Amino acid sequence: MTSSERIDLVIAAVSAVDGVIGLHSGPGVPATYLPGRIVGGVRLDGSGGKVHVVLELRSPLLETAERVRHAASAAAGVPIDVVVGDVSAPESTSPQANR
């Protein structure tokens, strides 16, 4: 399996977890540099990795982070640490979206 395929599996697994809005990226956040793209918020190596996520404010944060850890670790085949980089209300339930 290529690095790109492995990263894509982790992204798909993390994105499928209820309560995950997306990956978190920015200054100081790990990224993976692949041919033709940069994947912010995910870093993997042969012995482990790290995933930074944005979680839905109304989800149980610790439980959701634990589900992300299990999903990402299973997809990557190595232990993954999860960092909740931000929390946010989904756009459909945000008070500003109803204005």
WOFENTA-V661505 format. One record per backbone hydrogen bond with DSSP energy under -0.5 kcal/mol. CO is the residue of the C=O (numbers start at 1). NH is the residue of the N-H. If there is no record, write none. Layout:
co: {CO;CO}
nh: {NH;NH}
This chain:
co: {2;3;4;5;6;7;8;9;10;11;12;14;17;19;19;22;26;30;32;32;34;37;38;39;39;41;43;48;49;50;51;52;53;53;53;54;54;55;56;59;60;61;62;63;64;65;66;67;68;69;70;71;72;73;73;79;81;83;83;86;88;90;90;91;94;94;95;96}
nh: {6;7;8;9;10;11;12;13;14;15;16;17;20;21;56;54;29;41;34;39;37;34;40;32;42;52;50;45;81;43;83;24;55;85;86;21;22;88;59;61;64;65;66;67;68;69;70;71;72;73;74;75;76;77;78;49;51;53;85;55;57;93;94;94;97;98;98;99}
